């Protein structure tokens, strides 16, 4: 007797082709509504203005695991509210409220400030877990790393599917990668999370975002410092823009201004704040 076909239990009854129905969820790309909720990530060095930008979002809630991270947004007049996150367990509770509760009835935006500090809270929770033996709570075992990174990944992906817009803030890390021709090594800036050597989790996370912006400070011709949000990957950083609304990037961005640009491309948001694009950096 031949072995059962792979993927089916032995003895399982197979349906005839005529009885297999076409999935009813298939729709034309052109007939679909513009997604109502967005997932954006802004990353950059400490103090570059990530929280200030996020704080311009309308009707927003900061999930703050970065102690003092919202001070600049508050000083510049942000009307957002703040929910401090002091432990991984607190984040799980708040995340459940956002994903399954009624947070969307009160807030349009949830701002995670920051992803890398949230990962640190996950590490703190993991290292007091007694399921794995370790020499010290300050010395992770090899087996701790995939557990922490998977926990973080799963909860962020749950948040991605929530009925609110999410802005993730992160500090920057630098990963050495082979150039496209394989003849050289380049150092790329990426959102800080997961392995600081391979960047696997960061790369996966970026792939789930509608926008990944790398924020940096640039001194203009008048000697003033501008904030540039790069939204197209450059030779030294990772970025992306599925909306195709921002070109290579934006000078001194605000969330209302960005929403106006998306609206002009056919999105559902509107704003009167103008947009300034920047050329692709070196």
C-alpha positions in Angstrom: 0.0 0.0 0.0 1.5 3.4 -1.0 2.2 5.9 1.8 -0.3 8.7 2.3 0.3 12.0 0.4 2.4 14.5 2.4 0.3 17.0 4.3 -2.7 14.7 4.8 -3.3 12.3 7.7 -3.4 8.6 6.8 -6.9 7.6 5.9 -8.2 11.1 5.5 -11.0 11.4 3.0 -10.1 13.6 -0.1 -12.6 15.9 -1.7 -13.3 15.7 -5.4 -12.1 18.8 -7.4 -15.7 19.6 -8.3 -16.6 20.0 -4.6 -13.8 22.4 -3.7 -15.3 25.9 -3.6 -13.6 29.1 -4.7 -12.7 31.3 -1.7 -15.3 34.1 -1.3 -12.7 36.5 0.1 -11.0 37.1 -3.3 -11.4 40.8 -4.4 -9.9 43.0 -7.0 -7.0 45.2 -5.9 -8.8 48.2 -7.5 -12.1 47.5 -5.7 -10.6 47.5 -2.2 -10.9 50.5 0.1 -7.7 52.3 1.1 -6.6 50.7 4.4 -8.0 52.7 7.3 -5.1 52.0 9.7 -1.4 52.5 9.1 1.7 51.1 10.7 4.7 53.4 10.5 8.2 53.3 12.1 10.5 56.2 12.7 14.0 55.5 13.9 17.1 57.6 14.5 19.6 58.7 17.2 18.5 59.8 20.6 17.4 63.5 20.6 16.9 63.7 16.8 13.1 64.5 17.2 11.3 61.2 16.8 8.9 61.8 19.8 8.4 65.4 18.6 7.2 64.2 15.2 5.0 61.4 16.7 3.6 63.9 19.2 2.0 65.9 16.3 -0.3 63.0 15.5 -4.0 63.7 16.1 -5.7 62.2 19.1 -2.6 60.1 20.1 -1.6 57.9 23.0 2.1 57.4 23.9 2.9 53.9 25.2 6.1 55.1 26.9 8.7 52.6 27.9 11.5 55.2 27.3 11.8 57.1 30.5 11.6 60.8 29.8 11.2 60.2 26.1 8.1 62.3 25.7 9.6 65.4 27.4 10.5 67.1 24.2 7.1 66.4 22.7 5.4 67.9 25.7 7.7 71.0 25.7 6.8 71.7 22.1 3.0 71.6 22.7 1.9 68.0 21.9 -1.6 67.3 23.0 -1.1 63.6 23.1 -1.8 61.5 26.2 0.7 59.1 27.8 0.5 55.7 29.3 3.8 54.7 31.1 4.9 51.1 30.5 7.1 49.9 33.4 7.2 46.2 32.7 6.6 43.6 30.0 3.6 42.4 31.8 2.1 45.8 31.8 2.7 46.1 28.1 0.9 42.7 27.5 -2.1 44.1 29.4 -2.2 47.4 27.5 -1.6 45.7 24.2 -4.6 43.4 24.8 -6.7 46.5 25.5 -5.6 48.1 22.3 -6.0 45.0 20.1 -9.2 43.6 21.6 -10.7 46.4 23.7 -12.1 49.8 23.0 -8.9 51.9 22.7 -9.8 52.7 19.1 -12.9 54.6 20.3 -10.8 57.1 22.2 -7.5 57.3 20.2 -6.6 57.5 16.5 -2.9 56.8 17.1 -0.9 54.7 19.4 2.8 55.5 19.6 5.2 52.9 20.9 8.1 54.9 22.4 10.4 53.0 22.0 10.6 49.5 20.5 14.1 48.9 21.8 13.2 49.9 25.3 10.2 47.6 25.1 12.6 44.8 24.2 14.6 45.6 27.3 11.5 45.2 29.4 10.9 41.8 27.8 14.5 40.8 28.7 13.9 41.9 32.3 10.9 39.6 32.4 12.7 36.7 30.8 15.7 36.8 33.1 13.6 36.3 36.2 11.9 33.3 34.6 13.0 30.2 36.4 12.2 27.8 33.6 15.8 28.2 32.3 18.7 27.7 34.6 21.3 30.5 34.4 24.3 31.5 36.5 22.9 35.0 37.1 19.8 37.0 36.2 22.2 39.3 34.5 23.7 36.6 32.3 21.3 35.3 29.5 21.5 31.8 28.3 21.8 31.1 24.5 18.2 29.8 24.7 16.9 33.2 26.0 17.5 35.1 22.8 15.1 33.4 20.5 12.4 33.4 23.2 12.7 37.1 23.8 12.8 38.0 20.2 9.8 35.8 19.3 7.8 37.3 22.2 8.6 40.8 21.0 7.8 39.9 17.4 4.5 38.3 18.2 3.2 41.2 20.3 4.2 43.8 17.8 2.5 41.9 15.0 -0.7 41.7 17.2 -0.5 45.4 17.6 -0.1 45.8 13.8 -3.5 44.2 13.4 -5.3 46.5 15.9 -8.0 48.9 14.8 -5.8 52.0 15.4 -2.9 53.6 13.6 0.4 52.7 15.2 3.7 54.7 15.1 6.7 52.8 16.3 9.7 54.8 17.5 13.2 53.2 17.7 16.8 54.1 18.2 19.3 53.2 15.5 21.7 50.3 15.2 24.3 49.6 12.5 24.6 46.3 10.8 27.4 45.2 8.5 26.1 43.7 5.3 27.7 42.5 2.0 27.2 44.9 -0.9 25.0 43.8 -3.8 28.0 42.7 -5.8 29.4 40.8 -2.8 32.8 42.5 -3.1 32.5 44.9 -0.2 30.9 45.3 3.2 28.6 48.2 3.9 27.2 49.4 7.3 23.5 50.0 7.3 21.4 51.9 9.8 18.3 50.0 10.9 15.7 50.2 13.7 17.3 48.8 16.9 15.8 45.5 17.9 16.8 41.9 18.0 20.2 40.7 16.9 22.7 43.6 16.6 24.9 41.4 14.3 22.4 40.0 11.8 19.4 42.4 12.0 16.9 39.5 11.3 14.1 40.8 13.6 14.6 44.4 12.5 14.4 43.3 8.8 11.3 41.3 9.4 9.7 44.2 11.4 10.5 46.7 8.6 8.9 44.4 6.1 5.6 44.7 8.0 5.5 48.5 8.0 3.8 50.7 5.5 6.5 53.3 6.2 10.0 53.1 7.6 11.6 56.5 8.1 15.2 57.2 9.1 15.4 60.6 10.9 18.6 62.6 11.0 19.7 66.1 11.5 21.1 68.1 8.6 22.5 71.7 8.7 21.0 73.8 6.0 22.6 76.6 4.0 21.5 79.2 6.5 23.3 77.3 9.3 20.1 76.1 10.9 19.5 72.4 11.7 16.7 70.7 9.8 15.2 67.3 10.6 15.3 65.0 7.5 13.0 61.9 7.5 14.5 59.7 4.8 11.7 57.5 3.3 13.7 55.8 0.6 16.6 53.4 1.3 20.0 55.0 0.8 23.5 53.6 0.7 23.8 53.7 4.5 20.3 53.3 5.8 17.1 51.2 5.5 13.8 53.0 4.7 10.6 52.4 2.7 7.4 54.1 1.7 4.5 52.0 0.5 2.3 55.1 0.1 4.7 56.5 -2.6 3.8 59.9 -1.2 7.1 61.2 0.1 9.7 60.8 -2.6 13.2 60.4 -1.0 12.1 62.0 2.2 10.7 65.0 4.1 12.2 68.1 5.7 10.9 69.0 9.2 7.9 66.6 8.9 4.7 66.6 10.9 2.2 63.9 11.0 -0.6 66.1 9.7 1.6 67.2 6.8 2.4 63.5 6.0 -1.3 62.6 6.1 -1.9 65.5 3.6 0.7 64.0 1.3 -0.9 60.5 1.6 -4.3 62.0 0.9 -3.0 63.8 -2.2 -1.9 60.3 -3.5 -5.4 58.9 -3.0 -5.5 58.1 0.7 -8.3 58.8 3.1 -6.6 61.4 5.4 -6.4 65.1 4.9 -4.4 68.0 6.2 -3.4 71.5 5.0 0.2 71.3 6.2 2.6 71.5 3.2 5.3 68.9 2.4 8.9 69.5 1.4 10.7 66.6 -0.2 14.4 66.1 0.0 16.8 64.6 -2.5 18.3 61.2 -1.9 21.2 61.6 0.5 24.7 60.4 0.0 
